[in-house]
Amino acid sequence: MRLDKFLKVSRVIKRRTLAKEVCDSGHALVNGRVAKAGLEVKPGDRVELNFGPRKLIFEILDIKETVPAKEAGSLYKIIEQ
């Protein structure tokens, strides 16, 4: 699954267009490397998002195309916030 789509499905970022902007501006790293929106992510990948002074680091646990809002948090595990 594409990184921008995962961020939207998991509800880490509210809209896919915003997720794409974050990725394409260089504020997203996957496994320590700058990631573009089209990067294919898989379970076990470590994602770091930089929102100015805030940083969110999480590990992808599962990939699903659609998820109810209640289960969105089960797709990743927050490592640092």
MOPE-V878373 format. One record per backbone hydrogen bond with DSSP energy under -0.5 kcal/mol. NH is the residue of the N-H (numbers start at 1). CO is the residue of the C=O. If there is no record, write none. Layout:
NH	CO
NH	CO
//
This chain:
3	37
3	39
4	37
6	2
7	3
8	4
9	5
10	6
11	8
12	7
13	7
19	15
20	16
21	17
22	18
23	19
24	20
25	21
26	23
27	22
29	48
30	33
31	46
33	30
35	28
39	36
41	1
41	39
44	60
45	42
47	45
47	58
48	29
49	56
50	27
51	49
51	54
52	50
54	51
56	49
57	80
58	47
59	77
60	45
61	75
62	75
71	68
72	68
72	69
74	71
75	72
76	73
77	59
79	57
80	57
//
